[in-house]
Amino acid sequence: MSSAPLDVPTWAWLLFAGIVVGSLALDLWVHRGGRGLSRKQAIVWSIAWISVALLFALWVGVTFGPNAALDYVTAYAIEKSLSVDNLFLFIVIFGRLKIPEAEQHRVANGRILGAFATRGAFIAAGTALLAAWHPVVYALGALLVYAGIKTAREPFDADAGEGRILPFLRRHLPLTARNHGHHFFVVEGGRRLATPLLLALLVIEITDVVFAVDSIPAALAVTDVPFIVYSSNVFAVLGLRALYLVLARALMGLKYLRYGLGGILAFAGLKMLTSAFISIPHVASLLVIVAFMVGAILPSVIARRRAAAAS
């Protein structure tokens, strides 16, 4: 974990905020009137979001030095990788609640805004704890190792991902069973009812808080500089909706993906636990994250192609 102090001036935060606001405004303008994205358009947008994130990394390197840029890219790669769990959840929730594809971007956009707030709060609390009481790093490290082992051992389970959230909301919210376009609420029989679109947003927002419990400590294993952790997380989240449209069908066939995600979490945890004795170079950390993902995705793709050829 990086412990070198980094003096981030106010103008850098303002520049970051301006880029994010401008990117969101452009995204909302493109999707005005409930326009959806074709898969080809989603690929273009995914490349665009990744390009913006990497250009920001270049700016971080020029402004704050190459180590800060490597920390940013590593934290970005961790959040992007762990966000795959969120994509699984998107697939399950949208399918279960029969959310039309044209309206799915409204839920995703709402989730993005919620993620900005929750991650900001988690990062502020985490960095404050680390600054006030450094031994908390070992508790976070142990949590990540446990989460990594659990992720690797247990295949994705839609019901476990939702937990009791969806049934609880269905019992306690006044709901209509039908979708009503892009509306989160509708009046039926004189009653104001929530639509399945709002239900999907609430489930995804609540479970995103749970996912942040893993992803934020993993990013803090890379660096405890709030600017680097928060900006990398925000840029990783920004492109998640387009990535969902690109990977929605492919994700369910990645049978070994959980091992890669578990390995990333465990590595981040071990890095925290051994931070007092071992200093892992910035480049090495990034290469380990990439190796875990490539090592999980390639065998999954090969296994899927063999299964298709045999059938």
matplotlib code that plots the C-alpha trace (Angstrom):
import matplotlib.pyplot as plt

x = [0.0, 1.3, 2.0, 3.7, 1.8, 0.3, -0.6, -3.7, -4.7, -8.3, -8.1, -7.3, -10.5, -12.5, -11.0, -11.9, -15.4, -15.8, -14.7, -17.2, -20.1, -19.3, -19.2, -22.5, -24.1, -22.9, -24.2, -27.6, -27.9, -27.1, -29.8, -32.4, -35.9, -35.2, -32.8, -31.1, -27.8, -27.1, -24.3, -22.0, -22.7, -22.1, -18.7, -17.8, -19.0, -17.0, -13.9, -14.6, -15.1, -11.9, -10.0, -11.2, -10.1, -6.6, -6.2, -7.0, -4.3, -1.9, -2.7, -2.2, 1.2, 2.2, 0.9, 1.7, 4.3, 4.4, 3.9, 0.6, -0.5, 0.3, -1.6, -4.6, -4.5, -4.2, -7.1, -9.1, -8.3, -9.4, -12.7, -13.4, -12.7, -14.8, -17.6, -18.3, -20.3, -22.5, -23.0, -24.2, -26.7, -27.9, -28.6, -30.6, -32.6, -33.5, -34.6, -36.5, -38.4, -38.8, -37.2, -37.3, -33.8, -34.7, -35.3, -32.4, -30.1, -32.3, -31.6, -27.9, -27.6, -29.3, -27.0, -24.0, -25.1, -25.6, -22.2, -20.5, -22.1, -21.5, -17.9, -17.1, -18.4, -16.6, -13.3, -13.5, -14.1, -11.5, -8.7, -9.6, -9.4, -6.1, -4.7, -6.0, -5.2, -2.9, -3.5, -6.9, -5.1, -4.6, -8.4, -9.2, -6.5, -8.0, -11.5, -10.3, -8.5, -11.7, -13.8, -11.4, -11.5, -15.3, -15.6, -13.4, -15.2, -18.8, -20.1, -22.3, -25.8, -28.5, -30.6, -27.6, -26.7, -30.2, -30.4, -33.6, -33.7, -36.0, -38.6, -38.4, -39.1, -41.9, -43.6, -43.1, -43.4, -46.8, -46.0, -47.6, -46.8, -46.6, -43.9, -44.9, -42.3, -39.6, -41.7, -40.6, -44.0, -47.5, -51.0, -53.4, -56.8, -56.0, -52.8, -49.2, -47.4, -43.7, -43.0, -40.7, -38.2, -37.9, -37.7, -34.8, -33.0, -33.4, -32.2, -29.1, -28.3, -28.5, -26.4, -23.9, -23.2, -22.4, -20.1, -18.3, -17.4, -15.0, -13.9, -13.0, -10.6, -9.1, -8.4, -7.1, -4.6, -3.1, -3.0, -4.5, -4.6, -8.3, -8.0, -6.5, -8.9, -12.0, -11.2, -10.2, -13.5, -15.6, -14.1, -14.5, -18.2, -18.9, -18.4, -20.2, -23.6, -22.1, -19.9, -23.0, -24.5, -21.3, -20.8, -24.3, -24.4, -20.8, -20.6, -22.7, -20.2, -17.1, -17.1, -13.7, -14.2, -14.8, -11.3, -9.8, -12.0, -11.2, -7.5, -7.6, -9.3, -7.0, -3.9, -5.1, -5.7, -2.2, -0.7, -2.3, -1.3, 2.3, 2.6, 4.9, 7.4, 7.1, 6.9, 5.4, 6.4, 3.6, 4.1, 4.1, 0.7, -0.8, 0.6, -0.7, -4.3, -4.1, -2.7, -5.6, -8.2, -6.5, -5.9, -9.6, -11.1, -9.0, -9.7, -13.4, -13.5, -11.6, -13.9, -17.0, -15.8, -15.0, -18.4, -20.0, -18.0, -18.9, -22.6]
y = [0.0, 3.4, 5.7, 8.5, 11.8, 13.4, 17.1, 17.3, 21.0, 22.1, 22.8, 19.1, 18.1, 20.7, 19.4, 15.9, 16.9, 18.9, 15.9, 13.6, 16.1, 16.7, 12.9, 12.3, 15.2, 13.8, 10.4, 11.7, 13.8, 10.7, 8.7, 11.5, 10.3, 6.8, 5.8, 2.5, 1.4, -1.3, -3.8, -2.1, 1.4, -0.1, -1.4, 2.1, 3.7, 1.2, 2.0, 5.7, 5.4, 3.4, 5.9, 8.8, 6.9, 6.2, 9.8, 10.9, 8.4, 10.1, 13.5, 12.1, 10.8, 14.2, 16.1, 13.9, 11.4, 7.9, 6.1, 8.0, 7.1, 3.4, 3.4, 5.0, 2.4, -0.5, 0.7, 1.3, -2.3, -3.7, -1.8, -2.7, -6.3, -6.6, -4.7, -7.8, -9.0, -6.0, -6.9, -10.4, -8.7, -6.4, -9.4, -11.2, -8.2, -6.9, -10.3, -11.2, -7.9, -7.8, -4.4, -3.4, -2.8, 0.8, 1.6, -0.3, 2.8, 4.8, 2.2, 2.1, 5.9, 6.0, 3.4, 5.4, 8.5, 6.3, 4.7, 8.1, 8.9, 5.6, 5.2, 8.7, 8.0, 4.6, 6.1, 9.1, 6.8, 4.3, 6.8, 8.6, 5.2, 4.4, 7.8, 7.7, 4.0, 2.2, -1.3, -1.2, -2.1, -5.6, -6.0, -4.8, -7.2, -10.1, -9.1, -9.1, -12.5, -14.0, -12.3, -13.6, -17.2, -17.1, -15.6, -18.3, -21.2, -20.1, -19.8, -16.8, -17.3, -14.9, -15.6, -15.1, -11.9, -10.5, -12.0, -11.0, -7.5, -8.2, -10.1, -7.6, -4.6, -6.5, -7.0, -3.5, -1.2, -0.5, -1.9, -2.3, -5.4, -3.7, -1.5, 2.0, 3.2, 5.3, 6.1, 5.1, 5.8, 5.6, 6.4, 3.4, 3.4, 6.7, 5.1, 6.1, 2.9, 2.1, 0.4, -2.5, 0.1, 1.6, -1.8, -2.7, 0.5, 0.0, -3.6, -2.6, 0.4, -1.6, -4.5, -2.0, -0.9, -4.5, -4.8, -1.6, -3.3, -5.4, -3.1, 0.0, -1.9, -3.5, -0.1, 1.1, -1.8, 0.0, 3.5, 5.5, 8.8, 9.7, 11.5, 8.4, 5.9, 8.0, 9.1, 5.5, 4.2, 6.8, 6.3, 2.5, 2.9, 5.4, 2.8, 0.0, 0.4, 0.2, -2.7, -4.5, -4.3, -5.6, -8.5, -9.4, -12.6, -13.6, -13.3, -16.3, -18.5, -17.4, -20.4, -19.7, -15.9, -16.3, -17.6, -14.5, -12.2, -14.1, -14.0, -10.2, -9.8, -12.2, -10.5, -7.1, -8.5, -10.2, -6.9, -5.1, -7.8, -7.8, -4.1, -3.6, -6.2, -6.3, -3.4, -4.7, -2.5, -0.5, -2.2, -5.7, -5.0, -4.0, -7.1, -9.4, -8.0, -8.3, -11.9, -12.9, -11.7, -13.1, -16.4, -16.6, -15.4, -17.3, -20.8, -19.9, -18.9, -22.1, -24.3, -22.7, -23.1, -26.8, -27.3, -25.7, -27.8, -31.0, -30.3]
z = [0.0, -1.0, 2.0, 0.2, 0.9, -2.2, -2.2, -4.4, -4.9, -5.1, -8.8, -9.4, -7.7, -9.6, -12.9, -12.0, -11.1, -14.4, -16.4, -14.6, -14.9, -18.6, -19.3, -17.5, -19.3, -22.7, -21.7, -20.7, -23.9, -26.1, -24.3, -24.2, -24.9, -23.6, -26.4, -25.9, -27.2, -29.8, -29.0, -31.5, -30.0, -26.5, -27.7, -28.9, -25.7, -23.6, -25.5, -25.1, -21.3, -20.9, -23.1, -20.8, -17.8, -19.3, -20.4, -16.9, -15.7, -18.1, -16.7, -13.1, -14.2, -15.6, -12.6, -9.7, -11.0, -12.5, -9.2, -8.7, -12.2, -11.6, -8.4, -10.2, -13.0, -10.5, -8.4, -11.6, -12.8, -9.4, -9.4, -13.0, -12.4, -9.2, -10.9, -12.9, -9.9, -10.4, -14.1, -13.0, -10.7, -13.5, -15.7, -13.0, -11.8, -15.2, -16.3, -13.2, -13.1, -16.9, -17.3, -21.0, -22.5, -23.5, -19.8, -18.3, -18.7, -16.3, -13.5, -14.4, -14.4, -11.0, -9.7, -10.9, -8.9, -5.9, -6.3, -6.3, -2.9, -1.2, -2.5, -1.4, 2.1, 2.3, 1.0, 3.4, 6.3, 5.3, 4.8, 8.0, 9.9, 8.3, 9.2, 12.8, 13.6, 11.2, 12.6, 11.0, 7.8, 9.1, 9.8, 6.3, 4.9, 6.7, 5.5, 1.9, 2.2, 3.6, 0.8, -1.8, -0.5, -0.3, -3.8, -5.3, -3.5, -4.2, -7.8, -8.5, -7.0, -8.1, -5.0, -2.7, -4.6, -3.9, -0.4, 1.2, -0.4, -3.3, -1.2, 1.6, -0.8, -2.4, 0.9, 2.2, -0.9, -2.6, -6.0, -9.4, -11.3, -14.7, -16.1, -17.1, -19.5, -17.8, -14.7, -11.2, -9.8, -11.2, -9.8, -10.0, -8.3, -6.5, -5.0, -5.7, -6.5, -7.2, -10.6, -11.2, -12.5, -9.1, -7.5, -9.7, -8.9, -5.1, -5.2, -7.2, -5.1, -1.8, -3.1, -4.5, -0.9, -0.1, -3.1, -2.0, 1.3, -0.8, -3.6, -1.5, 0.9, -2.2, -3.7, -0.3, -0.5, -3.5, -2.1, 0.8, -1.3, -1.5, -4.8, -6.5, -4.9, -5.6, -9.1, -10.2, -8.7, -10.4, -13.8, -13.4, -12.5, -15.3, -18.1, -16.3, -18.1, -21.6, -20.5, -19.3, -22.8, -24.3, -21.9, -20.8, -22.8, -22.5, -18.7, -17.8, -19.8, -17.8, -15.5, -14.0, -13.5, -9.8, -9.2, -10.8, -8.7, -5.6, -6.4, -6.8, -3.4, -1.7, -3.2, -2.1, 1.4, 1.6, 0.4, 3.3, 5.8, 4.8, 4.2, 7.2, 5.9, 2.1, -0.4, -3.6, -6.6, -8.3, -11.7, -10.0, -8.4, -11.7, -13.5, -10.8, -11.2, -15.0, -14.7, -12.4, -14.9, -18.0, -16.2, -15.4, -18.7, -21.2, -19.7, -19.4, -23.1, -24.2, -22.1, -23.5, -27.1, -26.4, -24.9, -28.0, -30.4, -28.6, -28.5]

ax = plt.figure().add_subplot(projection="3d")
ax.plot(x, y, z, "-o")
ax.set_aspect("equal")
plt.show()
